[in-house]
Amino acid sequence: MKPCAAASGWSISISPDDALYPVLDLSQRAGRPGEARYGDGSGMIAVEVTAQSANEAVHLSVSTAALAEPAVVDAVLPRAGERYTLRPRLRWSRSALARIATPQNTVVEFRLQRGAAAAEVQRREIRLHPLSEALYYVRDGKDHVDLGWIFAAYADPNSHVIDRILQEASERHPFLSLKPGPRTPAQTTAAVYAVWEVLQLHGVRYADEDPGLARGPLVWSQHVRLHDDVWEERRANCIDGSLLLAAALERLGIRSVLLLVPRHALLAFHTDARKSSPVFVETTLLGARQLAVRPRPGFVNELSLIDSDALESFSAALVAGQARYAREAAGFGQKKPDYQWIDLATARAYGIIPLAAPGAAVAAAGQSR
């Protein structure tokens, strides 16, 4: 975090490293003001103000091209000579973000007004990253910040794409439960297969590409396709496919985990409430054909129409997923950026919301404490 040179007792910090990643804002509900802290922003942008007088009224406005409207904080600073933090909540313009495909430089204008005095202005050039770029690890000297939970923001169980997938799955398997509720392990696996089958029949195929954008030494980030793009383009890399499947499972009430390993991602899901035996899925096999014939799995008894190619690729994905996890298991728990175990339910409990959730789309711009 680099503070700007103080101007008349106030300074600006933009984190991390003078860059803005909109997903970090849109994935979180409004923050909570605290002691000597005003505004409900995430803290990516913070303005430190030294009060010039007791009960000084201040008004902060932050503007840049990617915002739908200026982000503001109004506050009354109680004690002269003390420093206070203003954290504006940013209202991003979805249409502006949709036009940003690669990182770009942009200017942010900060206007601070004290009482009836004329506003003071500072301008800062920063690096704005696209919404599709997930920043998941930051290292600052000996310190590090693990942001792996950010991937949960890209899994949207209420997406219209998920609506369509589950509708088609229901039509193919009318006797299969596709709503949250108790299931046997066989019923759970059958429900996951039904989602996989729809994706394969729609023509979604694995895209053999590297989603990594930055791999250190200071920041780690990945490109993530949104569900609409996966469905329309009919292609998904390992992270895209895993997150789309995770979103559908969340809608079904099936607990899932996104696993990051070096240069790769896969998914796991639980078939029982005890979470004792996770099933691992190698999503790169989505759309694969002409695979080796495997024994007919027991969960097929829960299904109606069965596509043989989808059944073979799904069965192969479970075998390959288990094998990949076995090879990588020792890497988890070592606090390495390339090894992440991201439980979606835990991320939701921590307040991480889908990018399209109402709390993200219409978040308040900032209020006084």
N, C-alpha and C positions, 0 to 999 in steps of 0.2 A: 504494500500500500504506500503510495507516494503522496504526501501532503503538498499542496500547492503553497507557494510563499504567502505568508499572511498578508492580508490587505485590510487595514483598519480593524485589526482584531478578529479576523475570520479567515479560515483556511479550508481547503477542499481535499478530500481523500476519495479516490476511486479504486476499487479493489475487484479483481487482482491486477496489479501491475498496469494501472491506467487503461484497463480494458473492460468492456461491458458484454456480458453474455446474457441475453434476454431470458433464456430458459431458467437461470438462477432466480430471476424475479417471478416469472409466471408460474413456476412450480410451487410457490409458497403462498399461503394466505397472508393477509396483512400482519405485519409484525406488531409487537406490543411496546408502547413507550415504557421507559424505566426511569430510574433516578438520573436526573440531569440529561435525559434523552427525550426528544420530542419527535413526533412523526411515526408512521407505521410502515416505513419502508424496510427492505431487507438488509440495508446497510452497505450494499454495493457502492452507493453514493452517500457520503456523509460530509456534513459541513460543521466544523468546529467554530463556535462563536464565543468570544469573551464578552460578557455583559458590561456595558459602559455605565449603567446605572441600575439601581434597584427597580425591580418590576418593569424592566425594559421590554416593550412590545417589538417583536421582530417578525418580518414576513420574508420567507425564502421562496423563490421561484426558479425552477430548473427547466430549461427548454432545449430540445434538439429535434432534428427532423424526423426521427423514428418514433417520437411520442405523439399520441393522439391529442394531447393538450399539456400545458405546463404542469409539472409536479410541484405542489406547494406544501409548505409547512408554516403555520401561524403559531406563535408561542409567546408567552410572557416569561422572561428570565428573571427569577426572583432576587438574585444576589449579585451586586456589582463586583466586578473583578474576577468572577468565577467563569469557568469554561463549560459550555453546554454543547450537546450534539444534536443536530437536526438531520433526520433521515427521511427524505421524501419518498413517498410511494410512487413508482413510475407507472404511468398508464401508456403502455406500448400500443402503437398503431399496428393492427394485424396486417393491414394492406401494405404498409411500409416494410414490415419485417418480411413479408412474402416476396418482396422484390430484392432482398439481400441474399445472395447466394454464396458470397465469399466475404471474408473480413474486409472492412473498409474504414478509412479514417473519417471522422465526423467531428463537428465542433459542438460542444455543450456550453450553453450560456447559463451562468448563475447570477441571479439578482437578489441582493439582500437589502431590505429596507428596515431601518431602525426608527421607530416612531414616525414622526412626520417628516423626517429628513429625506433628502433625495436618495434613491436607490443606488447602491454601489454594485458595479458589474465586474465579473471575472469570466473569461472565456477559456475553455480548455479543449485541446484537441485530443481525442481518445480513439481507441481502436474498437469498433463495433463489430461483434461477431454475429453470424446468422443464427436464427432460432434453431436450426437443425444441428448446430454444433454443441455437443454436450461436454462441458468441462467437468472432468471427474476426479482430478487429483492436482493439487498445487503444492509445490515445495518452495519454502523460503528459508534458505540457510539450513539449520538443523531442524526447523519446524516443518510440519506438513499438514495439509488439510485434505481429508478424504471426502470427496463429494460423490462417491459412487451412487448414492441414493438418487442422484439426479435422473438416472435412467428410468426410474419409476414414473417420472413425469411424462415420458413418451408413450407409456402404456395407457390407453384411454378406453376403459370398458364401456363407455357410453357413446363411442363413435358410431356413426351411421354405418360404417364398414362392419363393425361387430354386429349390428342389427341384421345386416344382410347375411353375414356368415351364419349366424344362428338360425335365421329363418330358413335358409337353404338346408342346413343340417337337420332342422326339425322336419322338413318335407321329406328328406331321405330316410330319416329314422324316427317315425312318429311315436314309437313306443319308448324312446330313450329320453330320460329326464334331462332337460337342458335349462333347468332353473336351479338356483341355490337350494341346497337341502341335503339330507343324509344320502350317502351312496355307499355301495360296496366298492372295494378296490377295482373289481371288474367293470362296474358301471362308471367309475371315474375315468379309467383308462379308455373306455369306449367313448365317453364324451369328448376326451381330448382327441381321440382319433377322428371323431365326426367333424371337428373343426379342421383338422389337418386335411381331411378328405375334400372338404369344400375348397380350401385353398388350392389343393392340387388340381381339382377339376376346373377351377377358375383359370388355371394356367400359371399360377405363381411359381416361379422357378428360382433356384439359388443363383445369385449374382456373385461370381467369383471376383471379388474386389476387396481392397483393403479400406475399411472405413476410418482407420486411424488418421488423424490430422496433426496432432502434436504428441510426441512421446518423450517429453522432458527436454532439458534437465529441470525446467521450472514448472511447466504445465503439461498435463496430459488431457487430450480431448479426442472425441470421435464424431464423425458425421452419422446422423440417424435420420432415416426416412420416416416421415409421418405415415400413418395408416392409409390415408387417401392415396398417397403416392405409390405405396406398395401395391394396393389393389388396382390402381389404374395402370401402372407400368408393368404389373405382373412380374415383378422381380424383387428379390430381397436378399441382402447379405446376411451374415450370421446374426448381427445385432437387430436388424430390422425384423427378420422373421421371428426371432425369439420374443421380441417385444409385442408383436402383433398377436402371437399365440398367447403370451402372458395376459394381454388385455382381455382376450376372449375367456381365458380361464378365470380371471378375476370376476367377470360378469357371471360365470357359472358357479361362483363360490368355491372354486378349487384353488388352493393356496399354491403359489408358484414362486420360484427363485430364479433370478438371472445370475448366471455365473460368467465372470470375465476371467479369461486366462490369456497368456501372451498371444496377441494378435488374433484373438478369437473370442466368441461368446457362445454359450449354449444355455438351455433352459432345463430346470428341474420342476417337477410337481409332486405333491404329496397325495397319496391315495387313502390316507387315514388321518384321523384327528390327532393322533400321537406324533405325527411327522417322523415316524421311525424308519421308513424305507423310501426315500425319495426316488422317483423315476427320472432318469436323465434323457433329454431329447437332443439329438444332433440335428439342428434345423437346416444344416447345409444339404441334407438329403431330400428336402422338400422338392418334389417334382422329378426325382430320380426315377429311371425306368430300367427294365431288364436287369433287375437285381436277382441275386441267388434266391431260389425258392426256400422258404423257411417253414417250420412247423406252424400250423394254423393256431394263432393265439386264442386263448380261452375267452377273451373279452368279446369276440365276434358274435357270441350268442346273444349279446345285448343289442345287436344291430339289425337293420332290415336290409336295405340296399348296400352292397359292398363293392367298391371299385378295387379290382385286384391290384392295379398298379399302386394306388394310394396305400392299400394295406401292406404291400411289400415294402414301400419306402418308409412307412411309419414303423414297421417292425424293425427294419434295418436301422432307423434313426434311434430307436431305444437301445439296441445293442451297441451302436457306435457311441452313443451318449454315455453309457455306462463305462465303456472302455476309455473314453477321453477323460472322464472324471477320475477314473482309477489312476491314470498317468499323471494327472495334475493335482491330485488331492493334497499332496505334501506342501504345495505352495500357498494354500489358504491359511489364514491366521498369522502370516508373517509380516503384515502391514506393508505389502508391496503394491504399487499402483496397478500392476498387471494382473493381480489376483483379487477379485472382488466377489463376495457372496451377498447378493442384494435381494433380500426377502421383500416382495412387494407389499405384503400386509404390514410388515414392520415399518417400511417407508411411509405408508399411509398413516400409521399411528403417529409418526413423527411430524405429520403435517404436509407431506409431499402430495400434491394434487396433480391430476392430468392437465396438460397444457390448455385443453379446451374447456376445463371445468369453469362454471360460472364464477367461482371465487378468483380465478386467474383472469378471466376475460373482463370483468367489471370491477376490479379492485379499486378501492378508493385512492385518490391521488395523494392524499396526505392530510392529516388533521392535527389540530393542537392536542396536547395531552389533557 
